[in-house]
Amino acid sequence: MPFLTIKTNGFCNDVEIADKAAILSAEILGKPLKVVAVDLQYNVQMAFDGSRQKKGAWIELAAIGFKDKDAVVKALTDFAEQSFGVERDLICVRLIDLQKTDVAHGGNLLG
């Protein structure tokens, strides 16, 4: 079960942005959309490069296995830059590789 978290001091007026983030996550990981969870927070009080005026994003994607980490990072970075109007060099991505034995869906452990 992939868990995507995006926090940004950028802004977005797209009411379907969380849905789009979930679809992107499912596509880049090759996982079914029904198991993707998204926590999206924008217009948050954050500072990048020592200033709240600079717009950036903190992204974490936790999943069981990553086939192509470079492609995942690029896709998430592109998404944040285009969706929230943040500076590309102020987008931080953290990938977390989970073990099946540490993940549950619907109350059942996956491993």
C-alpha positions in Angstrom: 0.0 0.0 0.0 1.7 3.2 -1.1 1.4 6.2 1.1 2.1 9.6 -0.5 2.5 12.7 1.6 3.0 16.2 0.1 3.5 19.3 2.2 4.0 22.6 0.4 3.8 26.3 1.0 2.7 26.6 -2.6 -1.0 26.9 -3.5 -3.3 25.0 -5.8 -7.0 25.6 -6.7 -7.5 22.3 -8.4 -10.1 20.5 -6.3 -9.1 17.1 -7.8 -5.4 17.5 -7.0 -5.4 14.7 -4.4 -7.1 12.3 -6.9 -4.5 13.2 -9.5 -1.7 12.6 -7.0 -3.1 9.2 -6.2 -3.4 8.3 -9.9 0.2 9.4 -10.5 1.4 7.3 -7.5 -0.4 4.2 -8.7 0.9 4.6 -12.3 4.6 5.2 -11.3 4.6 2.3 -8.9 2.5 -0.1 -11.0 0.1 -0.6 -8.1 -3.7 -0.7 -8.1 -5.3 2.7 -7.4 -7.5 1.2 -4.7 -4.5 0.7 -2.3 -3.0 4.2 -2.7 -3.4 6.7 0.2 -2.6 10.4 -0.2 -2.1 13.1 2.4 -1.9 16.5 0.7 -1.3 19.7 2.5 -0.8 23.0 0.6 -0.5 26.6 1.6 1.3 25.4 4.7 3.6 27.6 6.8 7.0 26.3 5.6 10.4 27.9 5.0 12.8 27.0 2.2 16.3 28.4 1.9 15.6 30.4 5.1 12.5 32.1 3.8 8.7 31.6 3.9 8.5 33.6 0.6 10.3 30.9 -1.3 8.0 28.1 -2.5 9.0 24.5 -2.2 7.6 21.1 -1.2 8.4 18.1 1.0 7.3 14.8 -0.5 7.4 11.4 1.0 6.4 8.2 -0.8 6.3 5.0 1.2 5.8 1.8 -0.7 6.8 -1.8 -0.9 9.6 -1.8 -3.4 10.6 0.8 -6.1 11.5 -0.4 -9.6 13.0 2.8 -10.9 13.7 5.4 -8.1 15.0 8.0 -10.6 11.7 7.9 -12.5 9.6 8.1 -9.3 11.6 11.1 -8.1 11.3 12.8 -11.5 7.5 12.2 -11.7 6.9 13.5 -8.2 9.1 16.5 -8.7 7.4 17.4 -12.0 4.0 17.0 -10.4 4.8 19.3 -7.5 6.4 21.9 -9.7 3.4 22.0 -12.1 0.7 21.6 -9.5 1.8 24.1 -6.8 4.0 26.6 -8.5 7.0 25.7 -6.4 10.7 26.1 -7.3 12.1 22.8 -8.7 15.3 23.1 -6.6 13.3 23.5 -3.4 11.4 20.2 -3.9 12.7 17.5 -1.5 11.6 13.8 -2.1 12.1 11.0 0.4 11.4 7.4 -0.7 10.7 4.9 2.0 10.9 1.2 1.1 8.5 -0.7 3.3 8.6 -4.4 4.2 5.4 -6.4 3.6 5.4 -7.5 7.2 5.1 -3.8 8.3 2.1 -2.9 6.1 -1.6 -3.7 6.4 -4.6 -3.0 4.2 -8.1 -3.6 5.3 -6.9 -4.8 8.7 -4.7 -7.5 7.3 -0.9 -7.6 7.1 0.4 -8.0 3.6 3.2 -10.3 4.6 
